[in-house]
Amino acid sequence: MEITPMIRTEIERYLKQNGITLTEFGHIIDLNVGTVSGIVTGNRSISVNQLDRITAGMQLPPDYFYDRYIEECIIESALNWRKISPFLYRCVELGRLDCIKRVVSLLLDTPIYIPLLFEMAEDLFQKEFLDAADCLYENVAESERKQHSERLAICQYRLFSLRIGKDQAQNLQTAARFEVFVDRLNEADQLDALKDLANVYRSLSMWDKVYKFSSQMHQLGEIQYHLIYHSKKEKEFKNKLRSGPLFAYIAYAKLMCAHACDAKGNHKEALEHIQGYADLSWVKESDDESLYWKNQFQQWAKINSYVNRIMSGDISALPDYVEHISGEKHIFAELLNVVEVANRYHIDIDHILQRFEPQIAAYREPEHTNSLAEQQVLLEEAVRFWYKLAKYNLFKERYLYGFKCLIEALKKSGIINHALLISNCAGLFFRFSEYADPETQAQFSSAYEEVWKKNDQEDGFSFGYN
């Protein structure tokens, strides 16, 4: 077994091989000769800054000595946060997550380092070093002894935020894990967390959960609004909120409750919730931001009133709804409602689809929204749109285009791992499979096999015999 030389041994060897004196090397790396001599002789501890200078002077990769630095300067020395912290930050910058994990594991047995690691995680989270922040939050959460502490709840909230992605099955596990920690957060973070949870469950079509967390957000928002308005804490509380003024959370909670009720067919109750955020006369703020949000909710209330009417069977409202959405920049969710109504009540919407054909053809997946939870909603709506559009066209016997939409829906369902939509796509294809030509059969089979491969591998089994 090859023995790895110590850092100082390798430095000394380099200097001898290249005929460089300690003084000359000190000038090269901008360190005084006494410091260099102390490092080489082992009489002086070495900081990560000094190590980086030496490594650069030796023309080696910047993290060349990092594994040995952990062994020689951290494990074999008394733990010192002033030395360890800069090393961790350099590991973050260089993407050495493995080194971070090794060092953190050394610190967790000493309680005084838990809050320091948490503060570093918060800093990394703000600076968007997300993988490293995830690692620290996970370790702090596992080491937190007080199970009802706010620090533990914040760690779990950050992990929830970091781990929400395209995979719906993973999102369900992530949301379920976080639920129990919501009420341990401070009130401002609770509002944002409840909003995020409601959005995730909306993307999963879990309407009872959407209603539950939206109702909690509404109740908490109203309590806080009455407590802090014109109080000394008003400005401080407002600065902590991420999604607009406090009243916007109250209104958004009503909007989500309405959405959940409409999705479950409770259109009468949904209309009551819509009226709840349409009338914001109780709002006391009148600054520009507040006026913006009031206008937004009034617009959403108008659109969703149309949606409520057409979903409950009042098709006479459909032309007004279409005219209203024609001026909107993003209309995919609105068109989804139109196609849903067409399928539900067997009406012809060809003229509407033709009108918006350029927008449908030019559709691109959302690149950026306020949060990953909200982006997930948009991705799920896009999949449902292609599925509903496929269903509409297949029942109208436009098989070529219908199957094209269905294959698109299946591919996107696989990307977000939405089990219900994958199943629906398969069921719809088999319902009309006799009308699919050989090429379409092959395309659907290929797309479905890709989805199956992905899920089969995630189930813990290898695909094929390779």
Solvent accessible surface area in square Angstrom, and as a share of the most:
residue,aa,sasa,rsa
1,M,237,1.06
2,E,157,0.71
3,I,156,0.79
4,T,80,0.47
5,P,35,0.22
6,M,85,0.38
7,I,6,0.03
8,R,88,0.32
9,T,53,0.31
10,E,26,0.12
11,I,1,0.00
12,E,67,0.30
13,R,114,0.42
14,Y,47,0.18
15,L,11,0.05
16,K,150,0.64
17,Q,138,0.61
18,N,81,0.42
19,G,64,0.62
20,I,36,0.18
21,T,76,0.44
22,L,57,0.29
23,T,68,0.40
24,E,84,0.38
25,F,0,0.00
26,G,3,0.03
27,H,147,0.66
28,I,102,0.52
29,I,9,0.05
30,D,107,0.56
31,L,28,0.14
32,N,101,0.52
33,V,70,0.40
34,G,45,0.43
35,T,8,0.05
36,V,1,0.01
37,S,34,0.22
38,G,12,0.11
39,I,9,0.05
40,V,12,0.07
41,T,72,0.42
42,G,43,0.42
43,N,130,0.67
44,R,121,0.44
45,S,83,0.54
46,I,11,0.05
47,S,44,0.29
48,V,8,0.04
49,N,84,0.43
50,Q,28,0.12
51,L,0,0.00
52,D,26,0.14
53,R,85,0.31
54,I,1,0.01
55,T,0,0.00
56,A,70,0.55
57,G,15,0.14
58,M,12,0.05
59,Q,165,0.73
60,L,50,0.25
61,P,77,0.48
62,P,65,0.41
63,D,32,0.17
64,Y,86,0.33
65,F,0,0.00
66,Y,1,0.00
67,D,64,0.33
68,R,35,0.13
69,Y,0,0.00
70,I,0,0.00
71,E,73,0.33
72,E,36,0.16
73,C,16,0.09
74,I,3,0.01
75,I,78,0.39
76,E,129,0.58
77,S,45,0.29
78,A,90,0.69
79,L,62,0.31
80,N,70,0.36
81,W,51,0.18
82,R,215,0.78
83,K,36,0.15
84,I,1,0.00
85,S,17,0.11
86,P,60,0.38
87,F,0,0.00
88,L,1,0.01
89,Y,63,0.24
90,R,61,0.22
91,C,0,0.00
92,V,14,0.08
93,E,102,0.46
94,L,55,0.28
95,G,60,0.58
96,R,41,0.15
97,L,58,0.29
98,D,73,0.38
99,C,0,0.00
100,I,3,0.02
101,K,106,0.45
102,R,81,0.30
103,V,0,0.00
104,V,0,0.00
105,S,65,0.42
106,L,59,0.29
107,L,0,0.00
108,L,35,0.17
109,D,124,0.64
110,T,44,0.25
111,P,71,0.45
112,I,118,0.60
113,Y,15,0.06
114,I,11,0.06
115,P,46,0.29
116,L,53,0.26
117,L,0,0.00
118,F,26,0.11
119,E,109,0.49
120,M,8,0.03
121,A,0,0.00
122,E,41,0.18
123,D,44,0.23
124,L,1,0.01
125,F,45,0.19
126,Q,127,0.57
127,K,117,0.50
128,E,134,0.60
129,F,81,0.34
130,L,81,0.40
131,D,107,0.56
132,A,6,0.05
133,A,0,0.00
134,D,30,0.15
135,C,10,0.06
136,L,1,0.00
137,Y,0,0.00
138,E,35,0.16
139,N,31,0.16
140,V,0,0.00
141,A,7,0.06
142,E,124,0.56
143,S,28,0.18
144,E,11,0.05
145,R,185,0.67
146,K,150,0.64
147,Q,99,0.44
148,H,145,0.65
149,S,23,0.15
150,E,76,0.34
151,R,73,0.27
152,L,3,0.02
153,A,0,0.00
154,I,23,0.12
155,C,0,0.00
156,Q,14,0.06
157,Y,5,0.02
158,R,36,0.13
159,L,4,0.02
160,F,3,0.01
161,S,37,0.24
162,L,35,0.18
163,R,75,0.27
164,I,5,0.03
165,G,28,0.27
166,K,97,0.41
167,D,36,0.19
168,Q,3,0.01
169,A,47,0.36
170,Q,82,0.37
171,N,1,0.00
172,L,69,0.34
173,Q,118,0.52
174,T,11,0.06
175,A,0,0.00
176,A,54,0.42
177,R,107,0.39
178,F,2,0.01
179,E,31,0.14
180,V,94,0.54
181,F,23,0.10
182,V,8,0.05
183,D,109,0.56
184,R,58,0.21
185,L,7,0.04
186,N,44,0.22
187,E,71,0.32
188,A,1,0.01
189,D,28,0.15
190,Q,29,0.13
191,L,0,0.00
192,D,2,0.01
193,A,0,0.00
194,L,4,0.02
195,K,19,0.08
196,D,11,0.06
197,L,0,0.00
198,A,0,0.00
199,N,1,0.01
200,V,0,0.00
201,Y,1,0.00
202,R,42,0.15
203,S,0,0.00
204,L,24,0.12
205,S,31,0.20
206,M,63,0.28
207,W,41,0.14
208,D,95,0.49
209,K,59,0.25
210,V,0,0.00
211,Y,71,0.27
212,K,93,0.39
213,F,6,0.03
214,S,0,0.00
215,S,41,0.26
216,Q,71,0.32
217,M,0,0.00
218,H,36,0.16
219,Q,115,0.51
220,L,26,0.13
221,G,0,0.00
222,E,72,0.32
223,I,83,0.42
224,Q,17,0.08
225,Y,6,0.02
226,H,141,0.63
227,L,121,0.60
228,I,17,0.09
229,Y,41,0.16
230,H,148,0.66
231,S,45,0.29
232,K,207,0.88
233,K,132,0.56
234,E,47,0.21
235,K,153,0.65
236,E,99,0.44
237,F,20,0.08
238,K,89,0.38
239,N,110,0.57
240,K,97,0.41
241,L,18,0.09
242,R,137,0.50
243,S,27,0.18
244,G,16,0.16
245,P,4,0.03
246,L,12,0.06
247,F,0,0.00
248,A,4,0.03
249,Y,2,0.01
250,I,5,0.02
251,A,1,0.01
252,Y,32,0.12
253,A,0,0.00
254,K,47,0.20
255,L,18,0.09
256,M,0,0.00
257,C,4,0.02
258,A,3,0.03
259,H,63,0.28
260,A,1,0.00
261,C,4,0.02
262,D,18,0.10
263,A,47,0.37
264,K,102,0.43
265,G,42,0.41
266,N,66,0.34
267,H,30,0.13
268,K,166,0.70
269,E,65,0.29
270,A,0,0.00
271,L,66,0.33
272,E,103,0.46
273,H,21,0.09
274,I,2,0.01
275,Q,102,0.46
276,G,29,0.28
277,Y,0,0.00
278,A,38,0.30
279,D,84,0.44
280,L,5,0.03
281,S,98,0.63
282,W,98,0.34
283,V,11,0.07
284,K,113,0.48
285,E,34,0.15
286,S,87,0.56
287,D,60,0.31
288,D,122,0.63
289,E,74,0.33
290,S,2,0.01
291,L,91,0.45
292,Y,118,0.45
293,W,50,0.17
294,K,40,0.17
295,N,75,0.39
296,Q,44,0.20
297,F,2,0.01
298,Q,90,0.40
299,Q,71,0.32
300,W,77,0.27
301,A,4,0.03
302,K,101,0.43
303,I,10,0.05
304,N,41,0.21
305,S,35,0.22
306,Y,34,0.13
307,V,15,0.09
308,N,7,0.04
309,R,97,0.35
310,I,0,0.00
311,M,15,0.07
312,S,59,0.38
313,G,32,0.31
314,D,51,0.27
315,I,54,0.28
316,S,84,0.54
317,A,0,0.00
318,L,10,0.05
319,P,85,0.53
320,D,75,0.39
321,Y,0,0.00
322,V,7,0.04
323,E,101,0.45
324,H,42,0.19
325,I,0,0.00
326,S,43,0.28
327,G,73,0.70
328,E,69,0.31
329,K,178,0.75
330,H,143,0.64
331,I,8,0.04
332,F,25,0.10
333,A,33,0.25
334,E,29,0.13
335,L,0,0.00
336,L,7,0.04
337,N,32,0.16
338,V,0,0.00
339,V,0,0.00
340,E,25,0.11
341,V,0,0.00
342,A,2,0.02
343,N,23,0.12
344,R,99,0.36
345,Y,74,0.28
346,H,163,0.73
347,I,41,0.21
348,D,76,0.39
349,I,0,0.00
350,D,33,0.17
351,H,121,0.54
352,I,6,0.03
353,L,22,0.11
354,Q,125,0.55
355,R,110,0.40
356,F,3,0.01
357,E,105,0.47
358,P,89,0.56
359,Q,78,0.35
360,I,16,0.08
361,A,81,0.63
362,A,66,0.51
363,Y,45,0.17
364,R,180,0.66
365,E,58,0.26
366,P,29,0.18
367,E,162,0.72
368,H,159,0.71
369,T,30,0.18
370,N,128,0.66
371,S,26,0.17
372,L,85,0.42
373,A,5,0.04
374,E,35,0.16
375,Q,30,0.14
376,Q,3,0.01
377,V,7,0.04
378,L,69,0.34
379,L,10,0.05
380,E,4,0.02
381,E,15,0.07
382,A,2,0.02
383,V,2,0.01
384,R,56,0.21
385,F,0,0.00
386,W,31,0.11
387,Y,23,0.09
388,K,34,0.15
389,L,2,0.01
390,A,0,0.00
391,K,61,0.26
392,Y,7,0.03
393,N,4,0.02
394,L,0,0.00
395,F,108,0.45
396,K,73,0.31
397,E,125,0.56
398,R,91,0.33
399,Y,50,0.19
400,L,138,0.68
401,Y,91,0.35
402,G,0,0.00
403,F,3,0.01
404,K,140,0.59
405,C,3,0.02
406,L,0,0.00
407,I,15,0.07
408,E,62,0.28
409,A,0,0.00
410,L,0,0.00
411,K,106,0.45
412,K,27,0.12
413,S,0,0.00
414,G,6,0.06
415,I,85,0.43
416,I,4,0.02
417,N,18,0.09
418,H,11,0.05
419,A,79,0.61
420,L,103,0.51
421,L,9,0.05
422,I,15,0.08
423,S,68,0.44
424,N,50,0.26
425,C,0,0.00
426,A,12,0.10
427,G,41,0.39
428,L,14,0.07
429,F,7,0.03
430,F,142,0.59
431,R,135,0.49
432,F,8,0.03
433,S,29,0.19
434,E,141,0.63
435,Y,103,0.39
436,A,13,0.10
437,D,65,0.34
438,P,116,0.73
439,E,117,0.53
440,T,10,0.06
441,Q,67,0.30
442,A,62,0.48
443,Q,90,0.40
444,F,7,0.03
445,S,65,0.42
446,S,63,0.41
447,A,6,0.05
448,Y,85,0.32
449,E,78,0.35
450,E,103,0.46
451,V,10,0.06
452,W,117,0.41
453,K,57,0.24
454,K,69,0.29
455,N,52,0.26
456,D,30,0.16
457,Q,103,0.46
458,E,104,0.47
459,D,99,0.51
460,G,66,0.64
461,F,135,0.56
462,S,104,0.67
463,F,72,0.30
464,G,42,0.41
465,Y,225,0.86
466,N,194,0.99
